[in-house]
Amino acid sequence: MRIVSAMENDNNQPRAPGIPLSRKLCYAVGGMPYQMTSNAKGFFMQIFLLDVVEMGAFSASIILFLGRAWDAITDPLIGYTVSKSGRTRIGKLIPWIVFSMPLGVLSYIMLWYTPQDAMSPASNFCWYFTWCCLFDTFMSCYHVPYSSLNMFLGGNERDRDSATGYRMGMEVFATLAGATIQGQIVGVYHAKKSQACSSQNDTKLPVGNVTTSPDGISETLQNTRRAYLTAALLLGLLYFLCCLVLFIGVKEQLAPLSKLDRINKSYLTSMKMVVCHIPYVQLVFGFLFSSIAFQMAQGNFALFCTHAADMGQYFQHLVLILLTAATLSIPLWQTLLVKLGKKTTIFIGLSSYIPALTVISLVRSNFPVFIIMSVLAGTSLAALYLLPWSMLPDVVDDFKVKNPSCQDLEPLFYSCYVFFNKFGGGMAIGVSTLVLHFAGYKPGACRHNPEVIYSLRILFAPVPICLLLVGIVMFYFYPINEERRQQIQKALRKAGAENSMKEEELRI
């Protein structure tokens, strides 16, 4: 494999070639599996466990929280392991992506498979918790090196930002595709249940109008379970195809002050250096609180529409509208990012989520209003996808300039970034489901008590808005503005040029 430098010099040094469009597109396609599967879990796992598996709310909250906590804990460990691994003929990062893919596909399919029509509560818990942890572990082995690959595509910082834009556009499209596949396959069965519930005054789904199998489980429930498994098989196939495109179309390139080699520092020493880098800490916490806000609203959206807004038969359509708006908004935020700078753009993008949540939480059974607010929410979601990931390479570059002797920690930076995002998501969904448990949520029920409805309204809007405001404040104190970013790139090019001259002198 031929390794080229990504160095660009200000004066007499030749400019490295930019990233070819084909490489950007293949790199972007490689990010689709994570978003397809993660957002399918985010939108549907809670309602799947509660209303399809009919698991108790407390057990479901433990799975959702501890599963994400496990996932988050493994990310830094995998990031360090990737950093310690050596370079092979096909690179250092790509082997992790390729060889973890089959196990990730298998565990994702098993996560949505119910082995028996009737399982004991303990068996249900063990089955879904085990596969949840396995899938998240294998996905970390895929996503941590994949996200780090952004630093090793070639070109300069503008090329990287462009590649990030393509990646986020494709990832939002993947979110849309995943929600479309999952929502359209399983949504029809949730809509049937909502319609059946709306015509009844009972608190449980009636079975008198559906065919019941000998073991007592309704045919509707069995069909719903088959639908979830079918959606998982389709997403697993797309997971494989996207990984194949990435493997064929992307080759790792060297970056300034990075050799794609093994690091020679211990795990604790490396972690200490990463978490003590102040710009990184401020960026991470801004991303953390903002991500918790979005994921809490996302995780409760299906239940909110079904039980609090009388929009259960429409929620899969609203999800598609939201994600379509997010997909189409990526070029807008990429343009504003270049013209206004990253800090200004992220303030604008995140702030637009607040009125969307407020209106949706106050309006009931008004489909046109829900459509408009879903478009606004999707536009803001696109900003959360693009901006923090576009800001992370600047922080890594700042670290490399300040610590030139410490190289090849990029996977650890990216893995810790993913760690906080996933941990926040686990907190959001786990706490939400636990609150519903204490409010008296009954799995499979058509009607819920006022405490459950009130809890859904609080979890869907007021709590996410408060968390989002904290995230915006953290981004305000983030120190890398456009002026500082230019200084970092100038210093990085200078250091890269000096290293190249030293290597040339040693060869002579």
Stockholm file with secondary structure:
# STOCKHOLM 1.0

chainA/1-508         MRIVSAMENDNNQPRAPGIPLSRKLCYAVGGMPYQMTSNAKGFFMQIFLLDVVEMGAFSASIILFLGRAWDAITDPLIGYTVSKSGRTRIGKLIPWIVFSMPLGVLSYIMLWYTPQDAMSPASNFCWYFTWCCLFDTFMSCYHVPYSSLNMFLGGNERDRDSATGYRMGMEVFATLAGATIQGQIVGVYHAKKSQACSSQNDTKLPVGNVTTSPDGISETLQNTRRAYLTAALLLGLLYFLCCLVLFIGVKEQLAPLSKLDRINKSYLTSMKMVVCHIPYVQLVFGFLFSSIAFQMAQGNFALFCTHAADMGQYFQHLVLILLTAATLSIPLWQTLLVKLGKKTTIFIGLSSYIPALTVISLVRSNFPVFIIMSVLAGTSLAALYLLPWSMLPDVVDDFKVKNPSCQDLEPLFYSCYVFFNKFGGGMAIGVSTLVLHFAGYKPGACRHNPEVIYSLRILFAPVPICLLLVGIVMFYFYPINEERRQQIQKALRKAGAENSMKEEELRI
#=GR chainA/1-508 SS CCCCCCCCCSSSSCCCCCCCHHHHHHHHHHTHHHHHHHHHHHHHHHHIIIIISCCCHHHHHHHHHHHHHHHHHHHHHHHHHHHHSCCBTTBSSHHHHHHHHHHHHHHHHHHTCCSSSSCCHHHHHHHHHHHHHHHHHHHHHHHHHHHHGGGGSCSCHHHHHHHHHHHHHHHHHHHHHHHHHHHHHHHHHHHHHHHHHHTCCSSBCCCTTSCBCTTSCBHHHHHHHHHHHHHHHHHHHHHHHHHHHHHHHCCCCCCTTCCSCCCCSCHHHHHHHHHTCHHHHHHHHHHHHHHHHHHHHHHHHHHIIIIISSCTTTHHHHHHHHHHHHHHHHHHHHHHHHHHCHHHHHHHHHHTHHHHHHHHHHCCSCHHHHHHHHHHHHHHHHHHHHHHHHHHHHHHHHHHHHCTTSCCCHHHHHHHHHHHHHHHHHHHHHHHHHHHHHHTCCTTBSSCCHHHHHHHHHHHTHHHHHHHHHHHHHHHTCCCCHHHHHHHHHHHHHHHHHHHHHHHHHHC
#=GC SS_cons         CCCCCCCCCSSSSCCCCCCCHHHHHHHHHHTHHHHHHHHHHHHHHHHIIIIISCCCHHHHHHHHHHHHHHHHHHHHHHHHHHHHSCCBTTBSSHHHHHHHHHHHHHHHHHHTCCSSSSCCHHHHHHHHHHHHHHHHHHHHHHHHHHHHGGGGSCSCHHHHHHHHHHHHHHHHHHHHHHHHHHHHHHHHHHHHHHHHHHTCCSSBCCCTTSCBCTTSCBHHHHHHHHHHHHHHHHHHHHHHHHHHHHHHHCCCCCCTTCCSCCCCSCHHHHHHHHHTCHHHHHHHHHHHHHHHHHHHHHHHHHHIIIIISSCTTTHHHHHHHHHHHHHHHHHHHHHHHHHHCHHHHHHHHHHTHHHHHHHHHHCCSCHHHHHHHHHHHHHHHHHHHHHHHHHHHHHHHHHHHHCTTSCCCHHHHHHHHHHHHHHHHHHHHHHHHHHHHHHTCCTTBSSCCHHHHHHHHHHHTHHHHHHHHHHHHHHHTCCCCHHHHHHHHHHHHHHHHHHHHHHHHHHC
//
